[in-house]
């Protein structure tokens, strides 16, 4: 996915500089070709574990956020909630179609706090078994659409398609 309006995007160097200024303790910043890679420890609350996250960011593309130091636990027979990749522990922090993040925003002011918030909700999910972090879950949307189409067809409403 490409982020629109890439002319006004904040450079990867400015992104990295802001990250280093705001989160200077135990962080590592590298620039590899046209990509910024930043790793840092974050703690969602005073009672939380310490997690290391890695953010890979290429100008004009959405940042990729992974938890790299802590193997995230799963509830029995369940995948991690609200992730792009269960195996890679790639967090889903915003819904790209809603334009909640773009390259004109600082990662330090948006993505990092959102990752901390995601980890907070993850820890609560481990206790309660329910995801309270909100968000859009594409697999849920597909199931709802399929169910809605089934109901509309059974009730002979419209053409039997939910849109």
N, C-alpha and C positions, 0 to 999 in steps of 0.2 A: 504494500500500500504506500502510495506517495502522499506526502503532506502538501496541500495546496499552498500557494503563495510563498514558495521557497525563496524568493528574492528577499523577503523581510525576515527570514529565519535568523535566529541568534546563532552565531558561529559556534562550532564545536569547542573552540578555544575559550570563548566567553562563557559557554556552558560549564566547561571544566573549571575555569577560574572561580565562578560563582559557587560551584560545589565545594571546592577547596576552602573558600572563605567561610562558608556556612557550616561545613562538616569537616573540620581539619583533623580531628582526632582519629587515628587508626584508619586512614583512608589511603587509597592508592590510585593515582590518575595516570593514564597512559594515552598517547595518541599513536595510532597505528594506521598509516596511510590517511584515509579520509574518515576514520572512525575514532570516537572517543570511548575509552573503556574506563569505568570508574568502579572501584570496590570500596565498600565501607561497612563498618559495623553499625547496626541500628538496634535500638531496644524500644519496642512499642509502649511499654509502661515500666514503672519502677519494679514490678514483680515479674516481668517477662524475661525470657531467655535473651541472650545476645545473638543476633543473626547477622551474617555477612551477606550483603546483596551485591550484585554486579549489574551495572547498567551499561549496555552497549548502545551507542548512539551514532548514527550516520546522518549527516545533514540531509533534510528532505524526507526522512523516513521516521516512523514512530520508534521511540526507544524500546529496547528489549530489556526487561527486568527479570532477574532470576535470583532465587535464594541459593547461595553456593556453599555456605559453611555448615548449615544445619540440615540434616535429612528430615524433611517435614513428615510428621506422622500422619497416617490415614486412619479414619475410623474403619471398623471391620466391614469389608466388602464395599468400600466406597472410595472413589477417587477424590483428590483434592478439590475443594470447591473453588470456583471462579478463577481458573487458570487456563492459559492457552496450551500448556503442555504439563501434564502430570509428571512425566518422567524427568523433564528438564527443570521442573519447578519454576516455570515461566509464568509470572503473575499477570492477571488481567486487572488493570487498575482503572480503566475507563473504557467507554464505548466509542470507538473511532467514528462510527456513523453519526454520532451526536456532536462531533467536533469539540469534545470536552478538553482536548489538548492539541496544541499545534506548536510548530517550531518557533513561534514568536514568544513562547512562554519559557521561563527558566525551569529546567528539570529540578533544580535545588528547591524551588518554591512550590512545585506541584508533584512531580513523580516521586520524589523521596518521601515527603509527608504521606502521600497516598500509599506507598509501599509499607510504611510504618503502620498506617491505619489498617491495611490489609492483614498484616501480621497480628494486630490486635484482634481483629475479627476471627482470624484463623485460630488463635488460642481459645477464644470463646466457643468456636465451633467444636473444638476438641472436647470441651466440657459439656456443652448442651446438645451437640449433634445437629444444630440448626445454624445455617449461615445467615447472619444478621447484617452483613456488609452491603446488602443491596446489589444493584447492578443488573445488567441484562445478560441472561444466559441463553445463547443461541439454541442449545439443545432443548431447553424448556419451551422456547418460542416455536420450534418445529413440532414438538409434541402437542402444544396447545392448538396450533394451526391444523394439524392432522385431526385432532379430536373435534375441533370446531367444524371442519369440512365434513366429517362423519355425521355430526348432529344435523347440520344444514341439509345434507343429502337425505337423511332419514326423515326429516321434517318437511322435505320437499320445498325448501325455502330458496328462492333465487335459482341460480345455476348450480347450487351445491358446492360453491367455492367460497372460501373465506378470504377476504382481502383487506 
